[in-house]
Amino acid sequence: MVNLVYLPLALLSGLWLPLSALPVLFSTMAPLWPTWHLAQLALPVVGLPSAGSIGGHLLVLLAVTAVALLLARRRLRRIG
């Protein structure tokens, strides 16, 4: 199940291929995916430039985490 979600997100975010090698649609949609924001936080660690601010990327990742937590909590309440 994780592979069905993570692998397409990784490809669409430019984690495996540079977004410049993909169609323009991918580079315009990349900021919608949380893996792109994670990659932007990791790029300076390896000496590459990143887009945007660290705080903005952290806020997006925090928001995605909160939404996923709320959805999981709601789902677990229905099961239990």
N, C-alpha and C positions, 0 to 999 in steps of 0.2 A: 504494500500500500504506500509506503514512504517513497518508493521509487516512482510510482505513478504521479506523485506531486513534486518531489524534489528534482528529479532529472529534467523534466520540461522547464521548470523554473530556472534551473542552473543554465540551461541552454539559452533561454529567452533573456537572461540577465547578462549574458556575455562572460560567464565564468570560464567557459571552455574555449570559446572563440571570441576574438575581439568583435565588438559590435560593428566596427567598420567593415568587417568581412561579411556581415549579414545584411539583408535588405533593410532599407531605411525605416520601415515599419517597426522592426525590432528595436532599433535605437530610440525611437520616439516612445515606445511602450515600455522600455526597460525600467524607468523610474517607478512604474506601477508595482513592480515585484519586490518583495522584501529581500530576496537574495541579491538584487542589484545594490541595495543600500548596505548590506553586509559587505559586499565586495568593495564598495567605495570606502568603507572603514578600514579594510585590509590593504588596499593598494599602497598607501603611504608606508606601511611596514616594510614592503619590498622595494621601496624607492620609486614608485610610480605616482604620477599625479592623480588626484581624485577630483570629482565634481561635487560641488555643494559643500555644506558645512557639516562638521562632525555632529553638532547638536541637532541639526535637521534630520540626519540619518538615524541618530539614536531615538529621536521622537517617533519617527515612522516605525522603527522596529519595536519600540515600546507599545505603540498603538496596535500593531498587528498582533503582538503577544497578548495584549489585554483582550482583544476581540476573540482570539483563539481560546483563551482561558475561559471567557464567558460562554462561548459556544460549547466547549467541552463540559463545563459545569452544568449547563442546561441539559445537555445530552445525558450526563450521568445521573441527574435527578430523575429523568424519565425512566431510566433503566432500573434504578434502585427502588 
